[in-house]
Amino acid sequence: MPVLCGAAGVVAHAGFDVLLSQRHRSAPPLRNVRCELVADHVGCHVAFVMAAEHGESWWWARWDSARHEVVLRDVCAGVSESEPDDCLLPEGHVGVHSFQLPAVG
């Protein structure tokens, strides 16, 4: 079974201000995050930080050693064939779908 990356990250002040400016947030934005991609992935770490506009806008933290940003991305369209489960990673993510990773607890 694939292993979760789990690298820790913090949403920078500028990104957090962008999140706070969004209308109709479903919950307060997350500041401290952990990468939700598969371990040893290529590219930036990614973590969901907030939904807005009544769940229509999905915001993600994206970071590596050189940058920290928040980006607006649609959720992946991946669906499990064996269980009624959707992928909860951003569209175009690298690696396996969220339903192929161990549950975070």
C-alpha positions in Angstrom: 0.0 0.0 0.0 1.3 3.5 -0.8 2.5 5.7 2.1 1.4 9.2 2.8 4.0 12.0 2.6 2.9 13.9 5.6 5.5 16.7 5.4 4.6 19.6 7.7 4.0 23.0 6.4 2.6 26.4 7.5 0.5 28.7 5.4 2.4 32.0 5.1 0.9 35.3 6.3 0.1 36.5 2.8 -1.6 33.3 1.8 -3.6 33.2 5.1 -4.8 36.8 4.4 -6.0 35.6 1.0 -8.0 32.8 2.6 -9.5 35.1 5.2 -10.7 37.4 2.4 -12.8 34.6 0.8 -16.6 34.8 1.1 -18.8 32.0 2.5 -16.0 30.0 4.1 -17.1 26.5 5.2 -14.8 26.7 8.2 -11.8 28.7 9.3 -8.8 28.1 7.1 -6.1 25.8 8.3 -2.7 27.3 9.1 -0.6 24.2 10.0 -0.9 21.5 7.4 0.6 18.2 6.3 1.2 17.1 2.8 -1.6 14.8 1.5 0.3 13.3 -1.4 2.0 10.0 -1.7 5.5 9.7 -0.1 8.4 10.5 -2.4 6.2 12.5 -4.8 7.8 14.8 -7.3 7.3 18.6 -7.0 5.6 20.7 -4.3 3.8 19.4 -1.2 0.1 20.0 -1.2 -2.6 20.2 1.5 -6.2 21.2 1.6 -6.7 24.4 3.7 -10.3 25.6 3.1 -13.5 25.5 1.0 -15.3 28.7 0.2 -18.3 29.9 -1.8 -20.5 27.3 -0.2 -18.1 24.5 -1.1 -17.6 25.5 -4.7 -14.1 26.9 -4.2 -11.3 24.6 -2.9 -8.1 26.2 -1.6 -4.8 24.4 -1.2 -1.5 25.1 0.3 1.4 24.3 -2.0 5.0 24.5 -0.7 8.6 23.5 -1.2 11.9 24.9 0.0 11.6 28.0 -2.2 7.9 28.9 -2.1 4.8 28.9 0.0 1.5 29.7 -1.6 -2.2 29.1 -1.6 -3.9 28.2 -4.8 -7.5 27.7 -6.0 -7.9 24.3 -7.7 -10.9 22.1 -8.5 -10.9 18.7 -6.7 -9.8 15.7 -8.6 -12.4 13.8 -10.6 -11.0 10.4 -9.6 -13.5 7.9 -8.2 -12.7 4.5 -6.7 -14.0 1.5 -8.8 -14.2 -0.8 -5.7 -15.9 1.5 -3.2 -18.1 4.7 -3.3 -15.1 7.0 -2.7 -14.0 10.2 -4.4 -10.4 11.5 -4.6 -10.0 14.5 -2.3 -6.8 15.9 -3.8 -6.6 18.8 -6.2 -7.1 18.2 -9.9 -3.9 17.3 -11.7 -2.2 16.0 -8.5 0.9 13.7 -8.8 0.8 10.1 -7.6 -2.1 8.0 -6.4 -5.6 9.2 -5.5 -6.5 10.0 -1.9 -8.6 6.8 -1.6 -5.5 4.7 -2.4 -3.7 6.2 0.6 -4.0 5.2 4.3 -6.6 7.2 6.2 -5.3 10.0 8.3 -6.3 9.8 11.9 
